[in-house]
Amino acid sequence: MFNDLVKDAGDHAVQANQFLVVSDGEGALIDPSGHLTYNSLVLAMHKYVPKQQLKYMFASHQDPDIIGSLDKWLFSTECNLYVSKLWSRFVPHFCNLNRADGRIIGIPDEGMPVPMRDTTIHAIPAHFLHAEGNFQFYDSKSKILFSGDMGASMVDANDIVKPMRTKADFLEELHTMSGFHKRYMVSNKVCRLWANMVRQMDIEMMVPQHGRYFVGKEAIHAFLDWIENLQCGIDLFTQENYRFRG
C-alpha cells in the first residue's frame, strides 16, 4: 500500500491509497489513481517490481482518483486494465487516441477471477457503492479485500499506517467515515446486499482506497454491522433536495 503520495492539505486533493500486488515477479496495480500520483508511484513500486513487469491494472470504477493516470500507464507498460464493462468505453477518454485499443477488459456484472502466477485476484460485485458499475478486488492468497470506497475514512495520510483491529478502534474512527458513506453510498439496500456477501468470504484484511484499513474479523464485522443498518444516499433525500431555486 502506498498511502502518502497525495496528501490532502498540501495537494488540495483527497488522500488516496494505491495498491501493488506482486506474485512471483508479476505485478498488478489496484486503483493506481491519477496524474498527481503517477511519478511518485512509479518510483515507489520500483523496489518491489520493475514497471516493465506490471501485467495488470484493476480499477474499482471510473473516477479520476481511481484511474485518471491510465494514459501514462498504457504508454509506459504493456499491462491491460480490468474495469466494469459499464465503464470500458468511458475510461479511454483518459487516453490519447487509440492508446487503449485492445487493452481494456470489461468485467461482467457478476465479477470474474483473474489468475496471477501464485494467486488469483477476484473481481467482486460492489455495484452502486458508489458507482453504477463498481468492483472490489479480493486476493485469494493474502485474503485481503481491496474494498474501494467502502470503508473509507477521511484522515491524514500519516494516520493510515495504524490499522483498526477492534470494535473500539472502529467506533473511535467512525466520525471520519459516517458523512462520506451517507453521501456516497447509494442506498441501504445495496449496503445490506454487500454486507451479506462479505460475511460469507474468508477475509483477514479489508483495505479501502481512502484512509485506514481493517485487520481481523472483529473490526471488519463491526463495520459490517454498522453499514448494513446505515440509511444513506437516496434513503435520505426528499423533494426538498430537488427544488428549483431560480
Residue pairs with C-beta under 8 A, 6 or more apart in sequence:
1 17
1 18
1 19
1 207
1 213
2 17
2 18
2 19
2 20
2 37
2 40
2 41
2 44
2 45
3 15
3 17
3 157
3 160
3 161
4 157
4 158
4 160
5 16
5 18
5 33
5 36
5 37
5 40
5 41
5 44
6 13
6 14
6 15
6 16
6 33
6 36
6 37
6 157
7 15
7 156
7 157
8 14
8 15
8 156
8 157
9 156
11 36
13 36
13 65
14 65
14 154
14 210
15 154
15 155
15 156
15 157
15 160
15 210
15 211
16 31
16 33
16 37
16 65
16 209
16 210
17 31
17 160
17 207
17 208
17 209
17 210
17 211
18 29
18 30
18 31
18 32
18 33
18 37
18 41
19 29
19 30
19 31
19 146
19 207
20 27
20 28
20 29
20 30
20 45
20 48
20 49
21 27
21 28
21 29
21 30
21 116
21 119
21 121
21 139
21 142
22 28
22 48
22 49
23 116
23 117
23 118
23 119
23 141
24 116
24 117
24 118
25 49
25 53
25 117
26 49
26 53
26 55
26 116
26 117
27 45
27 48
27 49
27 53
27 54
27 55
27 56
28 54
28 55
28 56
28 57
28 58
28 116
28 121
29 41
29 45
29 54
29 56
29 57
29 58
29 73
29 79
30 57
30 58
30 60
30 137
30 146
31 58
31 59
31 60
31 66
31 67
31 146
31 148
31 209
32 38
32 41
32 57
32 66
32 67
32 69
32 73
33 41
33 65
33 66
33 67
33 68
33 69
34 64
34 65
34 66
34 67
34 68
34 69
35 68
35 69
35 72
37 69
38 69
38 72
38 73
42 51
42 76
45 51
45 54
51 76
51 77
52 77
52 78
54 73
54 77
54 79
55 78
55 79
55 80
55 116
56 79
56 80
56 82
56 114
56 116
56 121
57 67
57 70
57 73
57 79
57 80
57 81
57 82
58 81
58 82
58 83
58 114
58 121
58 123
58 135
58 137
58 146
59 66
59 67
59 70
59 81
59 82
59 83
59 87
59 91
60 66
60 126
60 131
60 134
60 135
60 136
60 137
60 146
60 148
60 149
60 209
61 83
61 84
61 87
61 130
61 131
61 133
61 134
61 135
61 148
62 83
62 84
62 87
62 90
62 91
62 131
62 133
63 131
64 94
65 209
66 209
67 81
67 83
67 91
67 94
68 94
69 94
70 81
70 91
70 94
70 95
70 100
71 94
71 95
71 96
71 99
73 79
73 81
74 81
74 95
74 99
74 100
74 103
75 96
75 99
79 103
80 103
80 104
80 105
81 91
81 100
81 103
81 104
81 105
82 105
82 107
82 114
82 123
83 91
83 104
83 105
83 106
83 107
83 133
83 135
84 106
84 107
84 109
84 131
84 133
84 134
84 135
85 106
85 107
85 108
85 109
85 133
86 106
86 132
86 133
87 131
87 133
88 104
88 105
88 106
91 100
91 104
92 99
92 100
92 104
107 123
107 135
109 125
109 127
109 133
110 125
111 122
111 123
111 124
111 125
111 135
112 122
112 123
113 120
113 121
113 122
113 123
114 120
114 121
114 122
114 123
118 141
119 139
119 140
119 141
119 142
120 139
120 140
120 141
121 137
121 138
121 139
121 140
122 137
122 138
122 140
123 135
123 136
123 137
124 135
124 136
124 137
124 138
124 145
124 197
124 201
125 134
125 135
125 197
126 134
126 135
126 136
126 147
126 148
126 150
126 194
127 133
127 134
127 190
128 134
128 185
128 186
128 187
128 190
129 148
129 149
129 150
129 185
129 186
129 190
129 191
129 194
130 149
130 184
130 185
130 186
130 233
134 148
135 148
136 145
136 146
136 147
136 148
136 150
137 145
137 146
138 144
138 145
138 146
138 201
138 203
139 146
142 204
142 205
143 202
143 203
143 204
143 205
144 203
144 204
144 205
144 206
144 207
145 198
145 201
145 203
145 205
145 206
145 207
146 207
146 208
146 209
147 206
147 207
147 208
147 209
148 208
148 209
149 180
149 184
149 185
149 208
149 209
149 210
150 181
150 185
150 194
150 208
150 227
151 177
151 206
151 208
151 211
151 213
151 214
151 223
152 177
152 180
152 181
152 208
152 209
152 210
152 211
153 173
153 176
153 177
153 180
153 208
153 210
153 211
153 212
154 176
154 177
154 179
154 180
154 210
154 211
155 173
155 176
155 211
155 212
159 212
160 211
160 212
160 213
162 212
163 169
163 205
163 212
163 213
163 214
163 215
163 219
164 170
164 173
164 212
164 213
164 214
164 215
164 219
165 214
165 215
165 216
165 218
165 219
166 216
166 218
166 219
166 222
167 218
167 219
167 222
169 219
170 214
170 219
170 222
170 223
170 226
171 222
173 212
174 226
176 211
177 211
180 210
181 227
181 230
181 232
182 230
182 231
182 232
182 233
182 236
183 232
183 233
184 232
184 233
185 191
185 227
185 230
185 232
185 233
186 232
186 233
186 234
187 232
187 233
187 234
187 235
188 228
188 229
188 230
188 231
188 232
188 235
191 227
191 228
191 230
191 232
192 228
194 227
195 224
195 227
195 228
196 228
198 206
198 220
198 224
199 221
199 224
203 217
203 220
204 215
204 216
205 213
205 214
205 215
206 213
206 214
206 220
206 223
207 213
207 214
214 220
214 223
